[in-house]
Amino acid sequence: MKLCSVKLNDGFLMPMLGLGTSAPSKVAKSDVEEAVMKAIDVGYRHFDSAYFYLNEEEIGRAIWKKIADGSVKREDIFYTSKLWGTFFRPELVLTSLETSLRKLQLSYVDLYLIHFPVPLKPGEELFPKDRNGELIFDTVDFCTTWEAMERCKDAGLAKSIGVSNFNRKQLERILNKPGLKYKPVCNQVECHPYLNQSKLLEFCKSQDIVLTAYAALGSNSGKEWVSKNNPVLLEDPVLNAIAARHRRTPAQVALRYQLQRGVVALAKSFNPKRIQENFQVLDFQLTPEDMDTLDGLNRNMRYFVDTVPADPLALGALMSCAQTLLALQGHPM
Ligand code: NAP
């Protein structure tokens, strides 16, 4: 089965379905290596990772093994990495990308994203904290960071550049930045039938920015920063009824829903059977009525929330802090 791609606003192509690679910290890193190799065999060409996931060495190794056995060439692969908040200072951006490339043993990434619109104090700690256990932020404006991202593209180390977890106002700050050289090609955000991001999607489309959905399957409550109390998307009765009618699984319908509305979908699985299952989404079509019904499931519900405020991996806390920081910088949301 051949995967369809979307043309980005800088002319490069991005496969519409990607393998997510972030997993709870208890999962062995060797599992991601196996998963990426299996996914390449199945037909995936798009892989989503980040400096923060601490798995780029394993992913690079998997890609190189599949290049070595003749399954793919480097140019067949679309690889995404992300800039973590502790590297927001412009002079650190290129260094951070070079660190990822060294781990991957690659000479470029296809896409480099600002992971969150939140700068953190530079240093070794992923979550720098003060004596009271509070996160220490940095004051650098992400528009300055964006200029350094543009230099990564100019240097050929990132074919395309974009953002993640940006809301409309934050995107507009970049789009309206004086001297903007490159628009973000995409905005990667949480997106699934319970949080369909329809307004943000409409805005992104109007700006020729691709919206990429993470947690498209409802994520995994085993992850440290994912809410344990929300309903499980893949158990939703309406989603299951549509799946039964098409003789598909709820996961396939949740992914197909995104592709049909022009959203690039990420699906994480390290299980060979489910890696295969999630790829079988190109040979069926949801009806307009199915799409309307799935739209109707929206309840603006996030899986990625700050469930444990003291948790060092509290990404939800970062997102809510984005608002405070913008206000401090004189750009209230
Ligand atoms: P997800 O892809 O929505 O869901 C992953 C979970 O669903 C895993 O527990 C997986 O378990 C299970 N699963 C996969 N396929 C399934 C199927 N067919 N049937 C039943 N269960 C299935 O969640 P995610 O990993 O949170 O998000 C996807 C990717 O987006 C991440 O891996 C990462 O690359 C990216 N992401 C980005 C950000 C950001 O801030 N930019 C945040 C979160 C995620 P098995 O592995 O056991 O199959």
Residues whose N, C-alpha, C, O or C-beta is under 5 A from the ligand:
A	BS01	NAP	G20 T21 S22 D48 S49 H115 S164 Q188 Y214 A215 A216 L217 G218 S219 N220 A251 L266 A267 K268 S269 F270 N271 R274 E277
